[in-house]
């Protein structure tokens, strides 16, 4: 079971990574200051320094407790968290040499995080805050002095070592954590774009369904009129066998149209009333192929199946069966001779591959395939592939078309094995 979307948001993940950075920096600061305290190398104003360290530690604890709640992490909150880090860093620098401290360059780490994860307004605000702190520390700070004047050379070495250590830590944080943070933001943008595409597709499906329901309602009356007239003509021309045969064919076609429209109108109600039956994937696919062959008796084809492991079980909705029929009809329209239909499965996927001997997919229109009301055929409404993709996507699968190397088009329908039961 997936966690709610707000628990997986990029801002929430990045706030967790920020806590890790904050704790690593805090441990480094505590270790360094503990060494200075034990060796009595530098006289420091310890009470305010300890207060600032306690505030930093409490900030970590508070943020960890906050992350246990399911409140969404906003950009404002993330910016405030970064501002808190800048404030603690500025306070410590005031008591530890100000701008002469080599760790003053650590200002760049929170700013880099802000630039990678926040909008320009928050990044600019944090930059102004950091620049103000740095500027103040150029003027007001408590300078560092060794307890012995003979340790001046050591001070220079420690300063150079501090510069190196600050560069190493900053580079590590930026390379590892900031790259992950910006990657999380990009991933969230991609997911949002995918959701927008799904929303647009659902709107298109709703429009198609509305138009189909309206057309079904409008066509009911003329079909009933045609049925009555055909019955009257049959009674009137009983002495003409040839005409009776044609009238019988027309009557059957009208009955088929009326039956199809009735199923369309009552589709949702029928789905609620009919209990789905779990069955092997091979049984379901064979029934779909048999039904399609009755619709398209002129088509010649070869059907095969096989896979790794036990035969998957499936509880298919009606629209998934219709999707397979649409794909088979598209292949038959491309070329009615020598279709190859293969059902395969492995531990992860179920796939239905349909290979026709037609002209293939023109590269110029490849991106348009699957969009509603777009068709490459002289007949049809351009809805078959669109509806098939929508149904298969709802089942967690995909539909893709390829130009086969040996000629023709390869249509591949894939369903995840773990979601094979699709009630």
C-alpha positions as CSV (number, residue, x, y, z in Angstrom):
1,X,0.0,0.0,0.0
2,X,1.5,3.3,-1.1
3,X,1.8,6.2,1.4
4,X,-0.2,9.4,0.8
5,X,1.2,11.7,-1.8
6,X,2.1,14.4,0.8
7,X,4.3,11.9,2.6
8,X,6.3,11.3,-0.5
9,X,6.6,14.9,-1.6
10,X,10.0,16.3,-2.7
11,X,9.8,19.0,0.0
12,X,9.3,16.4,2.8
13,X,12.1,14.2,1.6
14,X,14.4,17.2,1.3
15,X,13.6,18.4,4.8
16,X,14.6,15.0,6.0
17,X,17.9,15.3,4.2
18,X,18.4,18.8,5.6
19,X,18.1,17.3,9.1
20,X,20.8,14.8,8.3
21,X,23.1,17.7,7.1
22,X,22.3,19.7,10.2
23,X,23.1,16.8,12.5
24,X,26.4,16.0,10.8
25,X,27.5,19.7,11.0
26,X,26.4,19.8,14.7
27,X,28.5,16.7,15.5
28,X,31.5,18.2,13.7
29,X,31.0,21.5,15.7
30,X,30.6,19.7,19.0
31,X,33.7,17.6,18.4
32,X,35.8,20.5,17.5
33,X,34.7,22.7,20.4
34,X,35.1,19.7,22.8
35,X,38.8,19.4,21.6
36,X,39.3,23.2,22.2
37,X,37.8,23.0,25.7
38,X,39.8,20.0,26.8
39,X,43.1,21.4,25.5
40,X,42.3,24.9,26.6
41,X,43.8,26.1,23.4
42,X,41.5,29.1,23.0
43,X,39.6,31.2,25.5
44,X,36.0,31.3,24.4
45,X,32.8,32.7,25.7
46,X,31.3,29.3,26.4
47,X,27.7,30.0,27.8
48,X,26.3,31.6,24.6
49,X,28.1,29.1,22.4
50,X,26.5,26.2,24.4
51,X,23.1,27.9,24.1
52,X,23.5,28.1,20.3
53,X,24.5,24.5,20.1
54,X,21.5,23.5,22.3
55,X,19.2,25.5,19.9
56,X,20.7,23.7,16.9
57,X,20.1,20.3,18.6
58,X,16.6,21.2,19.6
59,X,16.0,22.3,16.0
60,X,17.0,18.8,14.8
61,X,14.7,17.1,17.4
62,X,11.8,19.5,16.6
63,X,12.1,18.9,12.8
64,X,12.3,15.1,13.3
65,X,9.1,15.2,15.4
66,X,7.5,17.4,12.9
67,X,8.3,15.0,10.1
68,X,6.3,12.3,12.0
69,X,3.1,14.3,11.4
70,X,1.4,14.2,8.0
71,X,1.3,18.0,7.5
72,X,2.5,19.0,4.0
73,X,5.9,20.7,3.9
74,X,5.6,24.0,2.1
75,X,8.3,26.1,0.5
76,X,7.9,28.7,3.2
77,X,8.6,26.2,5.9
78,X,11.6,24.8,4.1
79,X,12.9,28.4,3.6
80,X,12.4,29.1,7.4
81,X,14.3,25.9,8.2
82,X,17.2,27.1,6.0
83,X,17.0,30.5,7.6
84,X,17.3,28.9,11.0
85,X,20.5,27.2,10.0
86,X,21.9,30.5,8.7
87,X,21.0,32.2,12.0
88,X,22.7,29.5,14.1
89,X,25.7,29.6,11.9
90,X,26.0,33.4,12.1
91,X,25.7,33.3,15.9
92,X,28.4,30.7,16.3
93,X,30.7,32.6,14.0
94,X,30.2,35.8,16.1
95,X,31.8,34.0,19.1
96,X,34.4,32.1,17.0
97,X,36.3,34.8,15.0
98,X,33.6,36.2,12.7
99,X,34.7,36.5,9.1
100,X,38.2,35.3,10.0
101,X,36.8,31.9,10.8
102,X,37.5,29.6,7.7
103,X,34.0,28.1,8.2
104,X,32.4,31.3,7.2
105,X,32.2,29.9,3.6
106,X,29.7,27.4,4.9
107,X,27.1,30.1,4.2
108,X,27.2,28.7,0.6
109,X,25.8,25.3,1.5
110,X,22.3,26.5,2.6
111,X,22.2,28.9,-0.3
112,X,23.0,26.1,-2.7
113,X,20.2,24.0,-1.2
114,X,17.8,26.9,-1.6
115,X,18.8,27.5,-5.2
116,X,18.3,23.8,-6.0
117,X,15.0,23.3,-4.3
118,X,13.1,26.7,-3.8
119,X,11.7,29.3,-6.0
120,X,13.7,32.4,-6.8
121,X,11.8,34.6,-4.2
122,X,12.9,32.4,-1.3
123,X,16.4,31.9,-2.7
124,X,16.9,35.6,-3.1
125,X,15.6,36.3,0.5
126,X,17.9,33.7,2.0
127,X,20.8,35.1,-0.1
128,X,20.1,38.6,1.3
129,X,19.9,37.2,4.9
130,X,23.3,35.4,4.5
131,X,25.0,38.4,2.9
132,X,23.8,40.6,5.7
133,X,25.2,38.1,8.3
134,X,28.5,37.9,6.5
135,X,28.7,41.7,6.3
136,X,27.9,42.2,10.0
137,X,30.6,39.6,10.9
138,X,33.2,41.7,9.0
139,X,32.7,44.4,11.6
140,X,31.3,42.9,14.8
141,X,32.8,39.6,16.2
142,X,34.9,38.2,19.0
143,X,38.4,37.6,17.7
144,X,40.2,34.4,18.5
145,X,43.4,34.5,20.5
146,X,45.6,31.7,21.7
147,X,46.5,31.4,25.3
148,X,50.2,31.6,24.3
149,X,51.8,34.0,21.8
150,X,54.1,31.2,20.7
151,X,51.1,29.5,19.1
152,X,50.7,32.0,16.3
153,X,52.2,29.7,13.7
154,X,49.8,27.0,14.9
155,X,46.9,29.4,14.4
156,X,47.9,29.8,10.7
157,X,48.1,26.1,10.2
158,X,44.8,25.5,11.9
159,X,43.2,28.3,9.7
160,X,44.5,26.6,6.6
161,X,43.3,23.2,7.8
162,X,39.9,24.7,8.6
163,X,39.7,26.1,5.1
164,X,40.4,22.7,3.6
165,X,38.0,20.9,6.0
166,X,35.2,23.5,5.2
167,X,35.8,23.0,1.5
168,X,35.7,19.2,1.8
169,X,32.5,19.2,3.9
170,X,30.8,21.7,1.7
171,X,31.7,19.9,-1.5
172,X,30.5,16.6,0.0
173,X,27.2,18.1,1.1
174,X,26.6,19.8,-2.2
175,X,27.6,16.8,-4.3
176,X,25.6,14.2,-2.4
177,X,22.7,15.9,-0.7
178,X,22.0,18.8,-3.0
179,X,22.0,16.5,-6.1
180,X,19.5,14.2,-4.4
181,X,17.4,17.2,-3.4
182,X,17.3,18.7,-6.9
183,X,16.6,15.2,-8.2
184,X,13.6,14.8,-5.9
185,X,12.2,18.1,-7.1
186,X,12.6,17.1,-10.8
187,X,10.9,13.8,-10.1
188,X,8.0,15.5,-8.4
189,X,7.7,17.8,-11.4
190,X,7.6,14.8,-13.7
191,X,4.9,13.2,-11.6
192,X,2.9,16.3,-11.6
193,X,3.2,16.5,-15.4
194,X,2.0,12.8,-15.6
195,X,-1.0,13.6,-13.4
196,X,-1.9,16.5,-15.6
197,X,-1.7,14.2,-18.7
198,X,-3.9,11.7,-16.9
199,X,-6.4,14.4,-15.9
200,X,-6.6,15.6,-19.6
201,X,-7.1,12.0,-20.7
202,X,-9.9,11.5,-18.2
203,X,-11.5,14.7,-19.4
204,X,-11.3,13.4,-23.0
205,X,-12.8,10.1,-21.9
206,X,-15.7,11.8,-20.2
207,X,-16.3,13.9,-23.4
208,X,-16.3,10.7,-25.5
209,X,-18.6,8.9,-23.1
210,X,-21.0,11.8,-23.0
211,X,-21.1,12.0,-26.8
212,X,-21.5,8.2,-27.1
213,X,-24.4,8.2,-24.6
214,X,-26.1,11.0,-26.6
215,X,-25.6,9.2,-29.9
216,X,-27.0,6.0,-28.4
217,X,-30.1,7.8,-27.2
218,X,-30.6,9.5,-30.6
219,X,-30.0,6.4,-32.7
220,X,-32.5,4.3,-30.8
221,X,-35.6,5.8,-32.5
222,X,-34.4,5.5,-36.2
223,X,-33.3,1.9,-35.5
224,X,-36.7,1.0,-34.1
225,X,-38.3,2.6,-37.1
226,X,-36.1,0.6,-39.5
227,X,-36.9,-2.6,-37.6
228,X,-40.6,-2.0,-38.0
229,X,-40.3,-1.2,-41.7
230,X,-38.2,-4.3,-42.3
231,X,-40.8,-6.5,-40.6
232,X,-43.5,-5.0,-42.8
233,X,-41.4,-5.5,-46.0
234,X,-40.8,-9.1,-45.0
235,X,-44.5,-9.7,-44.7
236,X,-45.2,-7.9,-48.0
237,X,-42.6,-9.7,-50.1
238,X,-42.9,-13.3,-48.8
239,X,-43.0,-14.5,-52.4
240,X,-39.6,-13.1,-53.3
241,X,-36.9,-15.4,-51.8
242,X,-33.9,-13.3,-52.9
243,X,-35.3,-10.1,-51.4
244,X,-36.3,-12.0,-48.2
245,X,-32.7,-13.1,-47.8
246,X,-31.4,-9.5,-48.1
247,X,-34.1,-8.3,-45.7
248,X,-33.2,-11.0,-43.2
249,X,-29.5,-9.8,-43.4
250,X,-30.6,-6.2,-42.8
251,X,-32.8,-7.2,-39.9
252,X,-29.9,-9.0,-38.3
253,X,-27.7,-6.0,-38.7
254,X,-30.3,-3.7,-37.2
255,X,-30.8,-6.1,-34.3
256,X,-27.0,-6.1,-33.8
257,X,-26.9,-2.3,-33.7
258,X,-29.8,-2.1,-31.3
259,X,-28.1,-4.7,-29.0
260,X,-24.8,-2.8,-29.1
261,X,-26.5,0.5,-28.2
262,X,-28.4,-1.1,-25.4
263,X,-25.2,-2.6,-24.0
264,X,-23.6,0.9,-24.2
265,X,-26.4,2.6,-22.4
266,X,-26.5,-0.1,-19.6
267,X,-22.7,-0.8,-19.4
268,X,-22.1,0.8,-16.0
269,X,-25.2,-0.8,-14.5
270,X,-24.3,-4.2,-16.0
271,X,-20.8,-4.0,-14.5
272,X,-22.2,-3.4,-11.1
273,X,-24.7,-6.3,-11.3
274,X,-22.5,-8.9,-13.0
275,X,-20.0,-10.7,-10.7
276,X,-16.5,-10.8,-12.1
277,X,-15.2,-14.3,-12.6
278,X,-11.5,-15.1,-11.9
279,X,-10.1,-17.2,-14.7
280,X,-6.7,-18.2,-16.2
281,X,-5.3,-15.6,-18.6
282,X,-5.2,-18.2,-21.3
283,X,-9.0,-18.8,-21.0
284,X,-9.8,-15.1,-21.1
285,X,-7.5,-14.5,-24.1
286,X,-8.9,-17.5,-26.0
287,X,-12.5,-16.2,-25.4
288,X,-11.4,-12.7,-26.7
289,X,-9.8,-14.2,-29.8
290,X,-12.8,-16.4,-30.5
291,X,-15.2,-13.4,-30.2
292,X,-13.0,-11.3,-32.5
293,X,-12.8,-14.1,-35.1
294,X,-16.6,-14.2,-35.2
295,X,-16.6,-10.5,-35.9
296,X,-13.8,-10.7,-38.5
297,X,-14.1,-14.2,-40.2
298,X,-12.1,-13.0,-43.2
299,X,-8.9,-12.7,-41.2
300,X,-6.3,-15.4,-41.2
301,X,-4.1,-15.6,-38.0
302,X,-1.9,-17.7,-35.8
303,X,-2.4,-17.7,-32.0
304,X,0.1,-19.0,-29.5
305,X,0.7,-18.7,-25.8
306,X,3.2,-19.7,-23.2
307,X,5.3,-18.3,-20.3
308,X,7.4,-18.8,-17.2
309,X,5.8,-20.2,-14.1
310,X,2.2,-20.9,-13.4
311,X,-0.5,-19.5,-15.6
312,X,-1.6,-16.1,-14.2
313,X,-5.2,-15.7,-13.0
314,X,-7.1,-12.6,-14.1
315,X,-10.4,-11.0,-13.2
316,X,-10.8,-8.6,-16.2
317,X,-13.2,-5.7,-16.5
318,X,-15.3,-5.5,-19.6
319,X,-13.3,-2.6,-21.1
320,X,-10.1,-4.5,-20.9
321,X,-11.5,-7.2,-23.2
322,X,-12.8,-4.5,-25.5
323,X,-9.3,-3.0,-25.6
324,X,-7.9,-6.3,-26.9
325,X,-10.7,-6.5,-29.5
326,X,-9.9,-2.9,-30.6
327,X,-6.2,-3.7,-31.0
328,X,-7.0,-6.9,-33.0
329,X,-9.3,-4.9,-35.2
330,X,-6.7,-2.3,-35.9
331,X,-4.2,-5.0,-36.9
332,X,-6.8,-6.7,-39.1
333,X,-7.6,-3.3,-40.8
334,X,-3.9,-2.9,-41.6
335,X,-3.6,-6.3,-43.2
336,X,-6.2,-9.2,-42.9
337,X,-3.7,-11.9,-43.8
338,X,-1.3,-13.8,-41.6
339,X,-1.7,-12.0,-38.3
340,X,0.4,-13.4,-35.4
341,X,-1.0,-13.2,-31.9
342,X,1.1,-14.3,-29.0
343,X,0.3,-14.3,-25.3
344,X,3.3,-14.5,-23.0
345,X,4.1,-14.0,-19.3
346,X,6.9,-14.1,-16.8
347,X,7.4,-13.3,-13.1
348,X,6.6,-9.6,-13.6
349,X,4.6,-9.0,-16.8
350,X,1.8,-10.4,-19.0
351,X,2.1,-9.4,-22.6
352,X,-0.1,-9.7,-25.7
353,X,1.8,-9.1,-28.9
354,X,0.0,-8.6,-32.2
355,X,2.0,-8.6,-35.4
356,X,0.4,-7.6,-38.7
357,X,1.9,-7.4,-42.2
358,X,0.6,-3.9,-43.0
359,X,2.6,-0.8,-44.0
360,X,3.7,0.0,-40.5
361,X,3.5,3.2,-38.5
362,X,4.4,6.3,-40.5
363,X,7.1,8.2,-38.5
364,X,5.6,11.5,-39.4
365,X,2.4,10.7,-37.4
366,X,3.8,8.3,-34.8
367,X,3.3,10.8,-32.0
368,X,-0.3,11.4,-33.0
369,X,-1.3,7.8,-32.6
370,X,-3.5,7.2,-29.6
371,X,-5.0,10.6,-29.5
372,X,-8.8,10.9,-29.7
373,X,-10.4,11.3,-33.1
374,X,-7.1,10.8,-35.0
375,X,-7.1,7.9,-37.5
376,X,-4.9,6.8,-40.4
377,X,-7.8,4.8,-41.9
378,X,-10.4,6.1,-44.3
379,X,-13.1,4.9,-42.0
380,X,-13.6,5.0,-38.2
381,X,-13.6,7.7,-35.6
382,X,-10.0,7.4,-34.3
383,X,-11.1,6.2,-30.8
384,X,-10.1,2.6,-30.8
385,X,-6.5,3.0,-29.8
386,X,-7.2,5.9,-27.5
387,X,-9.9,4.0,-25.5
388,X,-7.6,0.9,-25.5
389,X,-4.7,2.9,-24.0
390,X,-7.0,4.4,-21.4
391,X,-8.4,1.1,-20.3
392,X,-5.0,-0.6,-20.1
393,X,-3.5,2.3,-18.3
394,X,-6.2,2.1,-15.6
395,X,-5.2,-1.6,-15.2
396,X,-1.6,-0.5,-14.6
397,X,-0.3,-1.6,-18.1
398,X,0.8,0.0,-21.3
399,X,0.1,-0.2,-25.0
400,X,2.9,0.5,-27.5
401,X,3.2,0.2,-31.3
402,X,6.5,-0.5,-33.1
403,X,7.6,-0.8,-36.7
404,X,8.8,-4.4,-36.9
405,X,12.2,-5.0,-38.6
406,X,10.6,-7.7,-40.8
407,X,7.8,-5.3,-41.9
408,X,4.4,-4.5,-40.5
409,X,3.5,-3.2,-37.1
410,X,4.0,-4.9,-33.7
411,X,1.4,-3.9,-31.1
412,X,2.3,-4.8,-27.5
413,X,-0.1,-4.8,-24.6
414,X,1.6,-5.3,-21.2
415,X,0.0,-5.8,-17.8
416,X,1.9,-6.2,-14.5
417,X,1.8,-9.7,-13.2
418,X,1.2,-8.7,-9.6
419,X,-1.9,-6.8,-10.7
420,X,-3.2,-9.5,-12.9
421,X,-6.4,-9.7,-10.9
422,X,-8.2,-6.5,-12.1
423,X,-11.6,-6.5,-10.5
